[in-house]
Amino acid sequence: MSPRQEQDIKEDSPLINKDKVDKYQEFSGYSMECARKQSSSSSDDDKINSSSPMFATPWSKAALILLSTIAIFGVERIGHYLQIKTGHLVRTGPYKLLEVHEGKNFFSHYDFFDGPDSLGSAGYNMYVSESKATRLNIANVVNEKDARTGKDEDFVYMSSSPTKEGPRDSVRLEGKTRFDRGLFILDVRHMPDGPGIWPAFWMTDEAAWPRNGEVDILEGVNGQTTAKTALHTSDKCDMYAHVAEYAKTGDWEWITGIPDTFTGLPDYNTNKAADNCWVMAPHQWANEGCTAVHDRNDTIGKPVNDYGGGVYALEWDPENQYMKSWVFSPDLPQNLQDAIETASLKDESQRVMPDPSSWGLPYAYFAVGDETGCSADHFKNMRIVFNLAFCGNVAGNRFSRECPALAEKFNTTNPDSGAHDPVLTCNAYIKSDPKAMEEAYWKIKGVYVYEREYEQKQENATDHSYTDV
């Protein structure tokens, strides 16, 4: 059972904590033992015999356990639990803080993946264990003056290290908590940027991919400067005709050059919006998913690094039937800034809870819910992932087109075909350990996770689809 599932049980179930569970088990066990002894010691002549309705059937035992449960946990707690299970209490209330990943406790929320990149990414890198990352000084926490606040604060640094073999040693963090909803906020002061570099901050359940979905919150390759949010799912998750233009400031990514079904030649006469999240959607690139693009071209990479960083937020709200994505750089909404600055305060009464409705329109909006073209069960049991990859199936395949001068300098041919190979060319560039690798690092202030509280379901509530923005 995951930590998140344990938390859900503690919150949603009348069995609130271990002490009460132990008391319940002790009490009910004692009661059943008494019943067993009384039943076994009685005879036909006893006042209480085996035909006594109190001990005669399994139903009487169940009734005794139920009474024990009520006695220990109370009618109110059990009633709350039943209201959740019957749908009368829903997560549509204000946000509450679940997790703060900052400073010296940051890495405690993650596991370090140790091994080569996945086949789907095929990056020119090797992810290393926490002990090796610490030894190589590519994953650490540094206390330094914050340019934004002027205070000495802890920052998380993650980078990579060259090897004699060529593929760089790098870091991939996989969150320990699983989520089915939430508000996820990343305060990053520098992100990896440059040719052949492929950083990402995302969520997935790789063991059940794409059935349980994937959300790419922050991802860029080869020095891109425009933010995108992408969803990758199984079939029947389509945004077409379900998202109004006025619900967001950005647009869908537009696709052209898909090979013609009959001729196999690239079709540059057709443009299509990438609004189908299925990884095998027709007339989209394989694993394109539905991809929303920011309306500004200074929202990831070097421009954000030059600003001193930015804040990336994803609101995943299945009850209100949407996912929304924002980028704030260099300026933050006051509510968001206050929420970040107070999240780690020990006095909970002093914390400011985020209110996304006060942040303005998101650049990305996805209709996700049972009354949309993409049911909520396309996304579940996902964890946060940070990684820093190089070249591979995305940055590598696009290297020659997006970094033509370097591609010419490091031109490498495929040994089988004799033709120029963009991935091998990218690998050759990375193996040379260029000075640009100095910019391939994360500097993170923190990650903040919130979840809506329960409240009574409003039977005649206003529709929370894309019209409620």
BELHUMO-V696458 format. One record per backbone hydrogen bond with DSSP energy under -0.5 kcal/mol. NH is the residue of the N-H (numbers start at 0). CO is the residue of the C=O. E is the energy in kcal/mol with one decimal. If there is no record, write none. Layout:
# BELHUMO-V696458
((NH & CO & E) (NH & CO & E))
This chain:
# BELHUMO-V696458
((2 & 175 & -0.6) (5 & 1 & -2.4) (6 & 2 & -2.1) (7 & 3 & -2.4) (8 & 4 & -2.2) (9 & 5 & -2.3) (10 & 6 & -2.3) (11 & 7 & -3.2) (12 & 8 & -2.1) (15 & 13 & -1.7) (20 & 16 & -2.3) (21 & 17 & -3.2) (22 & 18 & -2.4) (23 & 19 & -2.8) (24 & 20 & -3.0) (25 & 21 & -2.8) (26 & 22 & -3.2) (27 & 23 & -3.1) (28 & 24 & -2.2) (29 & 25 & -2.4) (30 & 26 & -2.6) (31 & 27 & -2.5) (32 & 28 & -2.2) (33 & 29 & -2.5) (34 & 30 & -2.3) (35 & 31 & -2.5) (36 & 32 & -2.7) (37 & 33 & -2.8) (38 & 34 & -2.4) (39 & 35 & -2.8) (40 & 36 & -2.3) (41 & 37 & -0.9) (45 & 42 & -1.4) (48 & 46 & -0.6) (51 & 48 & -2.5) (54 & 51 & -1.3) (55 & 51 & -1.2) (59 & 56 & -0.8) (60 & 56 & -1.2) (61 & 57 & -2.4) (62 & 58 & -2.5) (63 & 59 & -2.1) (64 & 60 & -2.3) (65 & 61 & -2.5) (66 & 62 & -2.6) (67 & 63 & -2.2) (68 & 64 & -2.5) (69 & 65 & -2.5) (70 & 66 & -2.3) (71 & 67 & -1.9) (72 & 68 & -3.0) (73 & 68 & -0.5) (73 & 69 & -1.7) (77 & 73 & -1.8) (78 & 74 & -2.7) (79 & 75 & -2.0) (80 & 76 & -2.0) (81 & 77 & -2.4) (82 & 78 & -2.0) (83 & 79 & -1.7) (84 & 80 & -2.2) (85 & 81 & -1.8) (86 & 83 & -1.1) (87 & 82 & -2.0) (88 & 82 & -1.7) (89 & 454 & -2.8) (91 & 89 & -1.8) (91 & 452 & -0.5) (92 & 452 & -2.5) (95 & 450 & -2.3) (97 & 448 & -3.0) (98 & 448 & -1.6) (100 & 446 & -3.1) (101 & 99 & -0.8) (102 & 444 & -0.6) (104 & 101 & -1.5) (105 & 102 & -1.7) (107 & 104 & -0.6) (108 & 105 & -1.7) (109 & 106 & -1.6) (110 & 173 & -2.6) (112 & 110 & -0.6) (112 & 171 & -2.5) (114 & 112 & -0.6) (114 & 126 & -1.8) (116 & 124 & -0.9) (120 & 117 & -0.6) (121 & 117 & -3.6) (123 & 389 & -3.7) (124 & 122 & -1.8) (125 & 167 & -2.8) (126 & 114 & -2.4) (127 & 169 & -2.0) (132 & 128 & -2.7) (133 & 129 & -2.4) (134 & 130 & -2.1) (135 & 131 & -2.5) (136 & 132 & -0.5) (136 & 133 & -0.8) (137 & 132 & -2.7) (138 & 132 & -0.8) (139 & 156 & -2.1) (141 & 154 & -2.9) (143 & 141 & -0.6) (143 & 152 & -2.7) (145 & 150 & -3.4) (146 & 144 & -0.5) (149 & 145 & -3.3) (152 & 143 & -3.0) (152 & 150 & -0.6) (154 & 141 & -2.6) (155 & 443 & -2.7) (156 & 139 & -3.0) (157 & 441 & -1.7) (158 & 137 & -2.2) (160 & 168 & -2.4) (167 & 123 & -1.5) (168 & 160 & -2.7) (169 & 125 & -2.6) (172 & 385 & -2.5) (173 & 110 & -2.6) (174 & 383 & -3.6) (175 & 108 & -2.4) (178 & 381 & -2.7) (181 & 315 & -2.6) (182 & 449 & -2.4) (183 & 181 & -0.5) (183 & 313 & -2.8) (184 & 182 & -0.5) (184 & 447 & -2.5) (185 & 311 & -2.8) (186 & 184 & -0.5) (186 & 445 & -2.7) (187 & 185 & -0.8) (187 & 309 & -2.2) (188 & 442 & -3.0) (189 & 442 & -1.5) (192 & 438 & -1.0) (196 & 193 & -1.6) (197 & 388 & -2.6) (198 & 219 & -0.6) (199 & 386 & -2.0) (200 & 217 & -2.8) (201 & 384 & -2.5) (202 & 214 & -2.3) (203 & 382 & -1.7) (204 & 212 & -0.9) (207 & 204 & -1.8) (208 & 205 & -1.4) (211 & 207 & -2.7) (212 & 209 & -1.3) (213 & 231 & -1.0) (214 & 202 & -2.5) (215 & 229 & -3.0) (216 & 200 & -1.4) (216 & 214 & -0.8) (217 & 200 & -2.2) (219 & 198 & -1.4) (221 & 196 & -1.3) (222 & 193 & -0.8) (223 & 220 & -1.2) (226 & 224 & -0.5) (228 & 291 & -2.1) (229 & 215 & -1.4) (230 & 289 & -2.1) (231 & 213 & -2.2) (232 & 276 & -2.3) (233 & 209 & -0.6) (237 & 372 & -2.0) (238 & 274 & -3.0) (241 & 238 & -2.5) (242 & 238 & -0.7) (246 & 243 & -1.7) (247 & 244 & -1.2) (248 & 361 & -1.9) (249 & 362 & -1.1) (250 & 292 & -1.9) (252 & 290 & -2.7) (254 & 271 & -3.4) (256 & 266 & -2.5) (257 & 266 & -0.6) (259 & 264 & -3.2) (263 & 259 & -1.9) (266 & 257 & -1.5) (267 & 265 & -0.9) (271 & 254 & -1.9) (273 & 252 & -3.1) (274 & 272 & -1.9) (276 & 236 & -2.4) (276 & 274 & -0.6) (277 & 236 & -0.5) (278 & 232 & -2.1) (280 & 277 & -1.8) (283 & 280 & -1.0) (286 & 278 & -3.3) (287 & 284 & -2.1) (288 & 277 & -0.5) (289 & 230 & -1.7) (290 & 273 & -1.9) (290 & 288 & -0.6) (291 & 228 & -3.0) (291 & 289 & -0.5) (292 & 250 & -3.8) (293 & 226 & -2.7) (298 & 224 & -2.1) (299 & 224 & -1.1) (302 & 299 & -0.6) (304 & 300 & -2.4) (305 & 301 & -2.9) (306 & 302 & -1.4) (307 & 303 & -0.7) (307 & 304 & -1.0) (308 & 303 & -2.9) (309 & 187 & -2.7) (310 & 327 & -2.3) (311 & 185 & -2.4) (312 & 325 & -1.9) (313 & 183 & -2.4) (314 & 323 & -2.7) (315 & 181 & -3.1) (315 & 313 & -0.6) (316 & 314 & -0.7) (316 & 321 & -2.5) (320 & 316 & -0.5) (321 & 316 & -1.8) (322 & 365 & -2.1) (323 & 314 & -2.1) (324 & 363 & -1.9) (325 & 312 & -2.3) (327 & 310 & -2.5) (336 & 332 & -2.4) (337 & 333 & -2.6) (338 & 334 & -2.1) (339 & 335 & -2.2) (340 & 336 & -2.4) (341 & 337 & -1.6) (342 & 338 & -0.8) (342 & 339 & -0.6) (344 & 341 & -1.6) (347 & 345 & -1.0) (349 & 346 & -1.9) (350 & 347 & -1.4) (352 & 350 & -0.5) (357 & 354 & -2.6) (358 & 355 & -1.8) (362 & 324 & -1.7) (363 & 324 & -1.6) (365 & 322 & -2.9) (367 & 320 & -0.5) (367 & 365 & -0.8) (368 & 373 & -2.3) (371 & 368 & -1.8) (374 & 235 & -0.6) (377 & 374 & -1.7) (378 & 375 & -1.8) (379 & 211 & -1.8) (381 & 178 & -2.2) (382 & 203 & -2.5) (384 & 201 & -3.0) (385 & 172 & -1.9) (386 & 199 & -2.0) (387 & 170 & -1.2) (388 & 197 & -2.4) (390 & 195 & -2.2) (392 & 120 & -2.9) (393 & 390 & -0.6) (394 & 390 & -0.9) (395 & 390 & -0.8) (395 & 391 & -0.6) (396 & 391 & -0.9) (397 & 393 & -1.8) (398 & 395 & -1.1) (401 & 397 & -2.5) (402 & 398 & -2.6) (406 & 402 & -2.3) (407 & 403 & -2.1) (408 & 404 & -1.8) (409 & 405 & -2.6) (410 & 407 & -0.7) (413 & 418 & -3.4) (417 & 413 & -3.1) (420 & 411 & -2.8) (421 & 419 & -0.5) (424 & 420 & -2.3) (425 & 421 & -2.2) (426 & 422 & -2.6) (427 & 423 & -2.2) (428 & 424 & -1.8) (429 & 425 & -2.4) (430 & 426 & -2.7) (431 & 427 & -1.0) (431 & 428 & -0.6) (432 & 429 & -1.9) (433 & 428 & -0.5) (436 & 433 & -1.8) (437 & 434 & -2.2) (438 & 435 & -1.8) (439 & 436 & -1.5) (440 & 438 & -1.7) (441 & 157 & -3.3) (442 & 189 & -2.6) (443 & 155 & -2.7) (444 & 186 & -2.4) (445 & 186 & -1.5) (446 & 100 & -1.8) (447 & 184 & -2.5) (448 & 98 & -2.4) (449 & 182 & -2.3) (450 & 95 & -2.3) (452 & 93 & -2.3) (454 & 89 & -2.3) (456 & 87 & -2.9) (458 & 456 & -0.8) (460 & 457 & -1.7) (467 & 464 & -2.2) (468 & 466 & -1.1))
